[in-house]
């Protein structure tokens, strides 16, 4: 299976929804003072990871991706 975009879309959606749910849970549940910084760090990592997936999929044009693939193919042939 060469085209894994459905997998990436699914993972990106799960990560972003999970991160936003965690962020929303901060308003609903009391977090012990000693665990707040670790929790915020973890949520930032999760949201950043989901944002990276979205940026990869939607941050470049299809022409840019085709040019990059052609460059990779040409480098592999040499």
PDB file of N, CA, C and O in Angstrom:
ATOM      1  N   UNK A   1       0.853  -1.174   0.000  1.00  0.00           N
ATOM      2  CA  UNK A   1       0.000   0.000   0.000  1.00  0.00           C
ATOM      3  C   UNK A   1       0.898   1.236   0.000  1.00  0.00           C
ATOM      4  O   UNK A   1       1.464   1.609   1.028  1.00  0.00           O
ATOM      5  N   UNK A   2       1.016   1.858  -1.161  1.00  0.00           N
ATOM      6  CA  UNK A   2       1.924   2.998  -1.297  1.00  0.00           C
ATOM      7  C   UNK A   2       1.312   4.279  -0.735  1.00  0.00           C
ATOM      8  O   UNK A   2       2.000   5.051  -0.068  1.00  0.00           O
ATOM      9  N   UNK A   3       0.037   4.508  -0.995  1.00  0.00           N
ATOM     10  CA  UNK A   3      -0.612   5.731  -0.536  1.00  0.00           C
ATOM     11  C   UNK A   3      -1.178   5.510   0.863  1.00  0.00           C
ATOM     12  O   UNK A   3      -2.141   4.766   1.046  1.00  0.00           O
ATOM     13  N   UNK A   4      -0.567   6.166   1.845  1.00  0.00           N
ATOM     14  CA  UNK A   4      -0.977   6.001   3.233  1.00  0.00           C
ATOM     15  C   UNK A   4      -1.662   7.252   3.759  1.00  0.00           C
ATOM     16  O   UNK A   4      -1.654   7.497   4.966  1.00  0.00           O
ATOM     17  N   UNK A   5      -2.259   8.056   2.869  1.00  0.00           N
ATOM     18  CA  UNK A   5      -2.842   9.317   3.316  1.00  0.00           C
ATOM     19  C   UNK A   5      -4.039   9.089   4.238  1.00  0.00           C
ATOM     20  O   UNK A   5      -4.244   9.871   5.165  1.00  0.00           O
ATOM     21  N   UNK A   6      -4.833   8.045   4.013  1.00  0.00           N
ATOM     22  CA  UNK A   6      -5.969   7.776   4.897  1.00  0.00           C
ATOM     23  C   UNK A   6      -5.480   7.476   6.307  1.00  0.00           C
ATOM     24  O   UNK A   6      -6.089   7.908   7.285  1.00  0.00           O
ATOM     25  N   UNK A   7      -4.393   6.745   6.408  1.00  0.00           N
ATOM     26  CA  UNK A   7      -3.807   6.446   7.715  1.00  0.00           C
ATOM     27  C   UNK A   7      -3.328   7.726   8.388  1.00  0.00           C
ATOM     28  O   UNK A   7      -3.575   7.931   9.576  1.00  0.00           O
ATOM     29  N   UNK A   8      -2.651   8.580   7.644  1.00  0.00           N
ATOM     30  CA  UNK A   8      -2.151   9.830   8.218  1.00  0.00           C
ATOM     31  C   UNK A   8      -3.295  10.751   8.628  1.00  0.00           C
ATOM     32  O   UNK A   8      -3.227  11.398   9.672  1.00  0.00           O
ATOM     33  N   UNK A   9      -4.352  10.814   7.806  1.00  0.00           N
ATOM     34  CA  UNK A   9      -5.508  11.631   8.160  1.00  0.00           C
ATOM     35  C   UNK A   9      -6.125  11.130   9.469  1.00  0.00           C
ATOM     36  O   UNK A   9      -6.465  11.919  10.350  1.00  0.00           O
ATOM     37  N   UNK A  10      -6.262   9.827   9.578  1.00  0.00           N
ATOM     38  CA  UNK A  10      -6.867   9.241  10.771  1.00  0.00           C
ATOM     39  C   UNK A  10      -6.020   9.518  12.010  1.00  0.00           C
ATOM     40  O   UNK A  10      -6.547   9.927  13.044  1.00  0.00           O
ATOM     41  N   UNK A  11      -4.722   9.297  11.908  1.00  0.00           N
ATOM     42  CA  UNK A  11      -3.831   9.546  13.042  1.00  0.00           C
ATOM     43  C   UNK A  11      -3.847  11.025  13.421  1.00  0.00           C
ATOM     44  O   UNK A  11      -3.937  11.354  14.604  1.00  0.00           O
ATOM     45  N   UNK A  12      -3.763  11.914  12.448  1.00  0.00           N
ATOM     46  CA  UNK A  12      -3.803  13.349  12.723  1.00  0.00           C
ATOM     47  C   UNK A  12      -5.092  13.760  13.411  1.00  0.00           C
ATOM     48  O   UNK A  12      -5.067  14.546  14.358  1.00  0.00           O
ATOM     49  N   UNK A  13      -6.215  13.239  12.946  1.00  0.00           N
ATOM     50  CA  UNK A  13      -7.506  13.561  13.538  1.00  0.00           C
ATOM     51  C   UNK A  13      -7.594  13.046  14.969  1.00  0.00           C
ATOM     52  O   UNK A  13      -8.059  13.761  15.856  1.00  0.00           O
ATOM     53  N   UNK A  14      -7.156  11.820  15.201  1.00  0.00           N
ATOM     54  CA  UNK A  14      -7.184  11.247  16.547  1.00  0.00           C
ATOM     55  C   UNK A  14      -6.311  12.052  17.501  1.00  0.00           C
ATOM     56  O   UNK A  14      -6.715  12.338  18.628  1.00  0.00           O
ATOM     57  N   UNK A  15      -5.126  12.412  17.051  1.00  0.00           N
ATOM     58  CA  UNK A  15      -4.205  13.143  17.917  1.00  0.00           C
ATOM     59  C   UNK A  15      -4.724  14.538  18.235  1.00  0.00           C
ATOM     60  O   UNK A  15      -4.647  14.975  19.383  1.00  0.00           O
ATOM     61  N   UNK A  16      -5.244  15.235  17.251  1.00  0.00           N
ATOM     62  CA  UNK A  16      -5.747  16.588  17.497  1.00  0.00           C
ATOM     63  C   UNK A  16      -6.983  16.560  18.386  1.00  0.00           C
ATOM     64  O   UNK A  16      -7.096  17.369  19.307  1.00  0.00           O
ATOM     65  N   UNK A  17      -7.905  15.649  18.129  1.00  0.00           N
ATOM     66  CA  UNK A  17      -9.100  15.549  18.979  1.00  0.00           C
ATOM     67  C   UNK A  17      -8.703  15.149  20.399  1.00  0.00           C
ATOM     68  O   UNK A  17      -9.231  15.694  21.368  1.00  0.00           O
ATOM     69  N   UNK A  18      -7.779  14.205  20.523  1.00  0.00           N
ATOM     70  CA  UNK A  18      -7.319  13.802  21.853  1.00  0.00           C
ATOM     71  C   UNK A  18      -6.639  14.938  22.598  1.00  0.00           C
ATOM     72  O   UNK A  18      -6.866  15.122  23.794  1.00  0.00           O
ATOM     73  N   UNK A  19      -5.809  15.697  21.904  1.00  0.00           N
ATOM     74  CA  UNK A  19      -5.137  16.825  22.536  1.00  0.00           C
ATOM     75  C   UNK A  19      -6.109  17.908  22.967  1.00  0.00           C
ATOM     76  O   UNK A  19      -5.990  18.456  24.063  1.00  0.00           O
ATOM     77  N   UNK A  20      -7.064  18.215  22.111  1.00  0.00           N
ATOM     78  CA  UNK A  20      -8.058  19.222  22.472  1.00  0.00           C
ATOM     79  C   UNK A  20      -8.963  18.733  23.595  1.00  0.00           C
ATOM     80  O   UNK A  20      -9.375  19.526  24.442  1.00  0.00           O
ATOM     81  N   UNK A  21      -9.276  17.448  23.615  1.00  0.00           N
ATOM     82  CA  UNK A  21     -10.064  16.888  24.720  1.00  0.00           C
ATOM     83  C   UNK A  21      -9.282  16.978  26.025  1.00  0.00           C
ATOM     84  O   UNK A  21      -9.849  17.296  27.070  1.00  0.00           O
ATOM     85  N   UNK A  22      -8.000  16.700  25.968  1.00  0.00           N
ATOM     86  CA  UNK A  22      -7.163  16.838  27.158  1.00  0.00           C
ATOM     87  C   UNK A  22      -7.093  18.280  27.631  1.00  0.00           C
ATOM     88  O   UNK A  22      -7.124  18.551  28.831  1.00  0.00           O
ATOM     89  N   UNK A  23      -7.001  19.192  26.691  1.00  0.00           N
ATOM     90  CA  UNK A  23      -6.972  20.611  27.035  1.00  0.00           C
ATOM     91  C   UNK A  23      -8.299  21.033  27.662  1.00  0.00           C
ATOM     92  O   UNK A  23      -8.314  21.788  28.634  1.00  0.00           O
ATOM     93  N   UNK A  24      -9.399  20.554  27.116  1.00  0.00           N
ATOM     94  CA  UNK A  24     -10.718  20.848  27.685  1.00  0.00           C
ATOM     95  C   UNK A  24     -10.890  20.241  29.067  1.00  0.00           C
ATOM     96  O   UNK A  24     -11.556  20.816  29.928  1.00  0.00           O
ATOM     97  N   UNK A  25     -10.286  19.073  29.277  1.00  0.00           N
ATOM     98  CA  UNK A  25     -10.381  18.415  30.580  1.00  0.00           C
ATOM     99  C   UNK A  25      -9.673  19.215  31.669  1.00  0.00           C
ATOM    100  O   UNK A  25     -10.004  19.088  32.848  1.00  0.00           O
ATOM    101  N   UNK A  26      -8.703  20.036  31.280  1.00  0.00           N
ATOM    102  CA  UNK A  26      -8.022  20.875  32.268  1.00  0.00           C
ATOM    103  C   UNK A  26      -8.991  21.859  32.932  1.00  0.00           C
ATOM    104  O   UNK A  26      -8.791  22.253  34.081  1.00  0.00           O
ATOM    105  N   UNK A  27     -10.037  22.250  32.207  1.00  0.00           N
ATOM    106  CA  UNK A  27     -11.015  23.170  32.772  1.00  0.00           C
ATOM    107  C   UNK A  27     -12.029  22.449  33.655  1.00  0.00           C
ATOM    108  O   UNK A  27     -12.652  23.063  34.520  1.00  0.00           O
ATOM    109  N   UNK A  28     -12.189  21.161  33.437  1.00  0.00           N
ATOM    110  CA  UNK A  28     -13.217  20.401  34.161  1.00  0.00           C
ATOM    111  C   UNK A  28     -12.676  19.714  35.412  1.00  0.00           C
ATOM    112  O   UNK A  28     -13.377  19.641  36.422  1.00  0.00           O
ATOM    113  N   UNK A  29     -11.445  19.209  35.364  1.00  0.00           N
ATOM    114  CA  UNK A  29     -10.884  18.426  36.455  1.00  0.00           C
ATOM    115  C   UNK A  29      -9.720  19.166  37.107  1.00  0.00           C
ATOM    116  O   UNK A  29      -8.941  19.846  36.440  1.00  0.00           O
ATOM    117  N   UNK A  30      -9.624  19.017  38.409  1.00  0.00           N
ATOM    118  CA  UNK A  30      -8.528  19.617  39.164  1.00  0.00           C
ATOM    119  C   UNK A  30      -7.286  18.746  39.026  1.00  0.00           C
ATOM    120  O   UNK A  30      -7.332  17.541  39.274  1.00  0.00           O
ATOM    121  N   UNK A  31      -6.196  19.353  38.635  1.00  0.00           N
ATOM    122  CA  UNK A  31      -4.929  18.645  38.468  1.00  0.00           C
ATOM    123  C   UNK A  31      -4.028  19.029  39.647  1.00  0.00           C
ATOM    124  O   UNK A  31      -3.881  20.213  39.950  1.00  0.00           O
ATOM    125  N   UNK A  32      -3.427  18.039  40.310  1.00  0.00           N
ATOM    126  CA  UNK A  32      -2.521  18.375  41.412  1.00  0.00           C
ATOM    127  C   UNK A  32      -1.392  19.297  40.940  1.00  0.00           C
ATOM    128  O   UNK A  32      -0.917  19.184  39.809  1.00  0.00           O
ATOM    129  N   UNK A  33      -0.977  20.192  41.803  1.00  0.00           N
ATOM    130  CA  UNK A  33       0.008  21.211  41.450  1.00  0.00           C
ATOM    131  C   UNK A  33       1.295  20.578  40.931  1.00  0.00           C
ATOM    132  O   UNK A  33       1.891  21.100  39.990  1.00  0.00           O
ATOM    133  N   UNK A  34       1.732  19.483  41.511  1.00  0.00           N
ATOM    134  CA  UNK A  34       2.974  18.839  41.097  1.00  0.00           C
ATOM    135  C   UNK A  34       2.910  18.213  39.715  1.00  0.00           C
ATOM    136  O   UNK A  34       3.950  17.968  39.104  1.00  0.00           O
ATOM    137  N   UNK A  35       1.728  17.953  39.217  1.00  0.00           N
ATOM    138  CA  UNK A  35       1.574  17.290  37.918  1.00  0.00           C
ATOM    139  C   UNK A  35       1.186  18.240  36.789  1.00  0.00           C
ATOM    140  O   UNK A  35       1.130  17.820  35.633  1.00  0.00           O
ATOM    141  N   UNK A  36       0.921  19.491  37.091  1.00  0.00           N
ATOM    142  CA  UNK A  36       0.431  20.422  36.058  1.00  0.00           C
ATOM    143  C   UNK A  36       1.433  20.629  34.929  1.00  0.00           C
ATOM    144  O   UNK A  36       1.072  20.553  33.755  1.00  0.00           O
ATOM    145  N   UNK A  37       2.668  20.885  35.274  1.00  0.00           N
ATOM    146  CA  UNK A  37       3.672  21.167  34.248  1.00  0.00           C
ATOM    147  C   UNK A  37       3.899  19.958  33.341  1.00  0.00           C
ATOM    148  O   UNK A  37       4.022  20.108  32.125  1.00  0.00           O
ATOM    149  N   UNK A  38       3.956  18.778  33.919  1.00  0.00           N
ATOM    150  CA  UNK A  38       4.151  17.561  33.116  1.00  0.00           C
ATOM    151  C   UNK A  38       2.963  17.331  32.194  1.00  0.00           C
ATOM    152  O   UNK A  38       3.135  16.935  31.041  1.00  0.00           O
ATOM    153  N   UNK A  39       1.768  17.576  32.696  1.00  0.00           N
ATOM    154  CA  UNK A  39       0.572  17.400  31.877  1.00  0.00           C
ATOM    155  C   UNK A  39       0.528  18.406  30.737  1.00  0.00           C
ATOM    156  O   UNK A  39       0.187  18.050  29.609  1.00  0.00           O
ATOM    157  N   UNK A  40       0.869  19.652  31.020  1.00  0.00           N
ATOM    158  CA  UNK A  40       0.887  20.671  29.966  1.00  0.00           C
ATOM    159  C   UNK A  40       1.952  20.358  28.916  1.00  0.00           C
ATOM    160  O   UNK A  40       1.734  20.568  27.722  1.00  0.00           O
ATOM    161  N   UNK A  41       3.091  19.861  29.360  1.00  0.00           N
ATOM    162  CA  UNK A  41       4.137  19.466  28.420  1.00  0.00           C
ATOM    163  C   UNK A  41       3.656  18.329  27.525  1.00  0.00           C
ATOM    164  O   UNK A  41       3.862  18.364  26.312  1.00  0.00           O
ATOM    165  N   UNK A  42       3.021  17.329  28.115  1.00  0.00           N
ATOM    166  CA  UNK A  42       2.516  16.199  27.338  1.00  0.00           C
ATOM    167  C   UNK A  42       1.450  16.648  26.342  1.00  0.00           C
ATOM    168  O   UNK A  42       1.453  16.204  25.194  1.00  0.00           O
ATOM    169  N   UNK A  43       0.548  17.516  26.764  1.00  0.00           N
ATOM    170  CA  UNK A  43      -0.480  18.014  25.846  1.00  0.00           C
ATOM    171  C   UNK A  43       0.138  18.822  24.710  1.00  0.00           C
ATOM    172  O   UNK A  43      -0.312  18.729  23.568  1.00  0.00           O
ATOM    173  N   UNK A  44       1.154  19.606  25.011  1.00  0.00           N
ATOM    174  CA  UNK A  44       1.839  20.365  23.964  1.00  0.00           C
ATOM    175  C   UNK A  44       2.509  19.468  22.949  1.00  0.00           C
ATOM    176  O   UNK A  44       2.488  19.749  21.751  1.00  0.00           O
ATOM    177  N   UNK A  45       3.104  18.384  23.428  1.00  0.00           N
ATOM    178  CA  UNK A  45       3.743  17.430  22.510  1.00  0.00           C
ATOM    179  C   UNK A  45       2.705  16.768  21.620  1.00  0.00           C
ATOM    180  O   UNK A  45       2.911  16.634  20.413  1.00  0.00           O
ATOM    181  N   UNK A  46       1.589  16.352  22.213  1.00  0.00           N
ATOM    182  CA  UNK A  46       0.531  15.687  21.444  1.00  0.00           C
ATOM    183  C   UNK A  46      -0.056  16.632  20.404  1.00  0.00           C
ATOM    184  O   UNK A  46      -0.240  16.248  19.249  1.00  0.00           O
ATOM    185  N   UNK A  47      -0.351  17.865  20.804  1.00  0.00           N
ATOM    186  CA  UNK A  47      -0.906  18.824  19.842  1.00  0.00           C
ATOM    187  C   UNK A  47       0.113  19.187  18.767  1.00  0.00           C
ATOM    188  O   UNK A  47      -0.258  19.384  17.610  1.00  0.00           O
ATOM    189  N   UNK A  48       1.376  19.276  19.127  1.00  0.00           N
ATOM    190  CA  UNK A  48       2.415  19.552  18.136  1.00  0.00           C
ATOM    191  C   UNK A  48       2.563  18.428  17.129  1.00  0.00           C
ATOM    192  O   UNK A  48       2.771  18.671  15.941  1.00  0.00           O
ATOM    193  N   UNK A  49       2.455  17.194  17.610  1.00  0.00           N
ATOM    194  CA  UNK A  49       2.546  16.041  16.720  1.00  0.00           C
ATOM    195  C   UNK A  49       1.374  16.030  15.735  1.00  0.00           C
ATOM    196  O   UNK A  49       1.558  15.802  14.539  1.00  0.00           O
ATOM    197  N   UNK A  50       0.181  16.275  16.247  1.00  0.00           N
ATOM    198  CA  UNK A  50      -0.991  16.342  15.367  1.00  0.00           C
ATOM    199  C   UNK A  50      -0.886  17.494  14.386  1.00  0.00           C
ATOM    200  O   UNK A  50      -1.277  17.364  13.226  1.00  0.00           O
ATOM    201  N   UNK A  51      -0.360  18.618  14.845  1.00  0.00           N
ATOM    202  CA  UNK A  51      -0.173  19.765  13.955  1.00  0.00           C
ATOM    203  C   UNK A  51       0.842  19.475  12.866  1.00  0.00           C
ATOM    204  O   UNK A  51       0.703  19.956  11.741  1.00  0.00           O
ATOM    205  N   UNK A  52       1.866  18.690  13.192  1.00  0.00           N
ATOM    206  CA  UNK A  52       2.864  18.323  12.181  1.00  0.00           C
ATOM    207  C   UNK A  52       2.248  17.459  11.090  1.00  0.00           C
ATOM    208  O   UNK A  52       2.586  17.604   9.915  1.00  0.00           O
ATOM    209  N   UNK A  53       1.346  16.560  11.471  1.00  0.00           N
ATOM    210  CA  UNK A  53       0.662  15.722  10.472  1.00  0.00           C
ATOM    211  C   UNK A  53      -0.198  16.601   9.570  1.00  0.00           C
ATOM    212  O   UNK A  53      -0.180  16.440   8.350  1.00  0.00           O
ATOM    213  N   UNK A  54      -0.942  17.518  10.153  1.00  0.00           N
ATOM    214  CA  UNK A  54      -1.793  18.410   9.358  1.00  0.00           C
ATOM    215  C   UNK A  54      -0.937  19.295   8.458  1.00  0.00           C
ATOM    216  O   UNK A  54      -1.282  19.503   7.295  1.00  0.00           O
ATOM    217  N   UNK A  55       0.171  19.818   8.976  1.00  0.00           N
ATOM    218  CA  UNK A  55       1.052  20.656   8.176  1.00  0.00           C
ATOM    219  C   UNK A  55       1.651  19.869   7.011  1.00  0.00           C
ATOM    220  O   UNK A  55       1.782  20.400   5.908  1.00  0.00           O
ATOM    221  N   UNK A  56       2.005  18.637   7.242  1.00  0.00           N
ATOM    222  CA  UNK A  56       2.568  17.821   6.164  1.00  0.00           C
ATOM    223  C   UNK A  56       1.541  17.575   5.069  1.00  0.00           C
ATOM    224  O   UNK A  56       1.859  17.654   3.882  1.00  0.00           O
ATOM    225  N   UNK A  57       0.313  17.278   5.469  1.00  0.00           N
ATOM    226  CA  UNK A  57      -0.713  16.951   4.483  1.00  0.00           C
ATOM    227  C   UNK A  57      -1.252  18.174   3.755  1.00  0.00           C
ATOM    228  O   UNK A  57      -1.502  18.114   2.551  1.00  0.00           O
ATOM    229  N   UNK A  58      -1.433  19.275   4.463  1.00  0.00           N
ATOM    230  CA  UNK A  58      -2.097  20.430   3.868  1.00  0.00           C
ATOM    231  C   UNK A  58      -1.199  21.647   3.721  1.00  0.00           C
ATOM    232  O   UNK A  58      -1.636  22.663   3.181  1.00  0.00           O
ATOM    233  N   UNK A  59       0.052  21.574   4.189  1.00  0.00           N
ATOM    234  CA  UNK A  59       0.931  22.728   4.167  1.00  0.00           C
ATOM    235  C   UNK A  59       1.653  22.944   2.860  1.00  0.00           C
ATOM    236  O   UNK A  59       2.220  24.015   2.647  1.00  0.00           O
ATOM    237  N   UNK A  60       1.652  21.968   1.980  1.00  0.00           N
ATOM    238  CA  UNK A  60       2.337  22.124   0.698  1.00  0.00           C
ATOM    239  C   UNK A  60       1.370  21.808  -0.436  1.00  0.00           C
ATOM    240  O   UNK A  60       0.370  21.114  -0.249  1.00  0.00           O
ATOM    241  N   UNK A  61       1.684  22.324  -1.593  1.00  0.00           N
ATOM    242  CA  UNK A  61       0.814  22.094  -2.737  1.00  0.00           C
ATOM    243  C   UNK A  61       1.116  20.734  -3.354  1.00  0.00           C
ATOM    244  O   UNK A  61       2.169  20.149  -3.098  1.00  0.00           O
ATOM    245  N   UNK A  62       0.207  20.244  -4.151  1.00  0.00           N
ATOM    246  CA  UNK A  62       0.429  18.951  -4.808  1.00  0.00           C
ATOM    247  C   UNK A  62       1.580  19.054  -5.808  1.00  0.00           C
ATOM    248  O   UNK A  62       2.307  18.083  -6.015  1.00  0.00           O
ATOM    249  N   UNK A  63       1.750  20.225  -6.432  1.00  0.00           N
ATOM    250  CA  UNK A  63       2.869  20.406  -7.364  1.00  0.00           C
ATOM    251  C   UNK A  63       4.202  20.351  -6.615  1.00  0.00           C
ATOM    252  O   UNK A  63       5.175  19.792  -7.122  1.00  0.00           O
ATOM    253  N   UNK A  64       4.249  20.922  -5.423  1.00  0.00           N
ATOM    254  CA  UNK A  64       5.466  20.868  -4.619  1.00  0.00           C
ATOM    255  C   UNK A  64       5.810  19.448  -4.209  1.00  0.00           C
ATOM    256  O   UNK A  64       6.979  19.061  -4.213  1.00  0.00           O
ATOM    257  N   UNK A  65       4.794  18.672  -3.856  1.00  0.00           N
ATOM    258  CA  UNK A  65       5.036  17.273  -3.484  1.00  0.00           C
ATOM    259  C   UNK A  65       5.517  16.464  -4.683  1.00  0.00           C
ATOM    260  O   UNK A  65       6.401  15.618  -4.551  1.00  0.00           O
ATOM    261  N   UNK A  66       4.935  16.726  -5.857  1.00  0.00           N
ATOM    262  CA  UNK A  66       5.371  16.003  -7.059  1.00  0.00           C
ATOM    263  C   UNK A  66       6.816  16.337  -7.405  1.00  0.00           C
ATOM    264  O   UNK A  66       7.584  15.464  -7.810  1.00  0.00           O
ATOM    265  N   UNK A  67       7.183  17.616  -7.242  1.00  0.00           N
ATOM    266  CA  UNK A  67       8.563  18.024  -7.518  1.00  0.00           C
ATOM    267  C   UNK A  67       9.525  17.368  -6.532  1.00  0.00           C
ATOM    268  O   UNK A  67      10.619  16.952  -6.912  1.00  0.00           O
ATOM    269  N   UNK A  68       9.124  17.277  -5.281  1.00  0.00           N
ATOM    270  CA  UNK A  68       9.968  16.630  -4.274  1.00  0.00           C
ATOM    271  C   UNK A  68      10.120  15.139  -4.577  1.00  0.00           C
ATOM    272  O   UNK A  68      11.215  14.589  -4.459  1.00  0.00           O
ATOM    273  N   UNK A  69       9.030  14.490  -4.965  1.00  0.00           N
ATOM    274  CA  UNK A  69       9.111  13.063  -5.313  1.00  0.00           C
ATOM    275  C   UNK A  69      10.002  12.840  -6.533  1.00  0.00           C
ATOM    276  O   UNK A  69      10.756  11.869  -6.587  1.00  0.00           O
ATOM    277  N   UNK A  70       9.912  13.750  -7.518  1.00  0.00           N
ATOM    278  CA  UNK A  70      10.758  13.625  -8.702  1.00  0.00           C
ATOM    279  C   UNK A  70      12.226  13.798  -8.330  1.00  0.00           C
ATOM    280  O   UNK A  70      13.081  13.091  -8.863  1.00  0.00           O
ATOM    281  N   UNK A  71      12.531  14.726  -7.426  1.00  0.00           N
ATOM    282  CA  UNK A  71      13.898  14.929  -6.978  1.00  0.00           C
ATOM    283  C   UNK A  71      14.423  13.725  -6.227  1.00  0.00           C
ATOM    284  O   UNK A  71      15.579  13.339  -6.399  1.00  0.00           O
ATOM    285  N   UNK A  72      13.589  13.129  -5.397  1.00  0.00           N
ATOM    286  CA  UNK A  72      13.995  11.927  -4.655  1.00  0.00           C
ATOM    287  C   UNK A  72      14.227  10.772  -5.613  1.00  0.00           C
ATOM    288  O   UNK A  72      15.187  10.016  -5.463  1.00  0.00           O
ATOM    289  N   UNK A  73      13.356  10.638  -6.585  1.00  0.00           N
ATOM    290  CA  UNK A  73      13.519   9.550  -7.565  1.00  0.00           C
ATOM    291  C   UNK A  73      14.797   9.740  -8.369  1.00  0.00           C
ATOM    292  O   UNK A  73      15.527   8.780  -8.614  1.00  0.00           O
ATOM    293  N   UNK A  74      15.070  10.980  -8.782  1.00  0.00           N
ATOM    294  CA  UNK A  74      16.269  11.260  -9.561  1.00  0.00           C
ATOM    295  C   UNK A  74      17.518  10.996  -8.728  1.00  0.00           C
ATOM    296  O   UNK A  74      18.497  10.456  -9.244  1.00  0.00           O
ATOM    297  N   UNK A  75      17.503  11.364  -7.462  1.00  0.00           N
ATOM    298  CA  UNK A  75      18.665  11.117  -6.594  1.00  0.00           C
ATOM    299  C   UNK A  75      18.881   9.624  -6.391  1.00  0.00           C
ATOM    300  O   UNK A  75      20.019   9.166  -6.286  1.00  0.00           O
ATOM    301  N   UNK A  76      17.790   8.863  -6.338  1.00  0.00           N
ATOM    302  CA  UNK A  76      17.894   7.417  -6.174  1.00  0.00           C
ATOM    303  C   UNK A  76      18.427   6.714  -7.409  1.00  0.00           C
ATOM    304  O   UNK A  76      19.059   5.662  -7.304  1.00  0.00           O
ATOM    305  N   UNK A  77      18.176   7.292  -8.584  1.00  0.00           N
ATOM    306  CA  UNK A  77      18.632   6.692  -9.845  1.00  0.00           C
ATOM    307  C   UNK A  77      20.129   6.900 -10.047  1.00  0.00           C
ATOM    308  O   UNK A  77      20.770   6.123 -10.755  1.00  0.00           O
ATOM    309  N   UNK A  78      20.686   7.923  -9.442  1.00  0.00           N
ATOM    310  CA  UNK A  78      22.118   8.237  -9.675  1.00  0.00           C
ATOM    311  C   UNK A  78      23.011   7.416  -8.853  1.00  0.00           C
ATOM    312  O   UNK A  78      24.231   7.559  -8.933  1.00  0.00           O
TER     313      UNK A  78
END
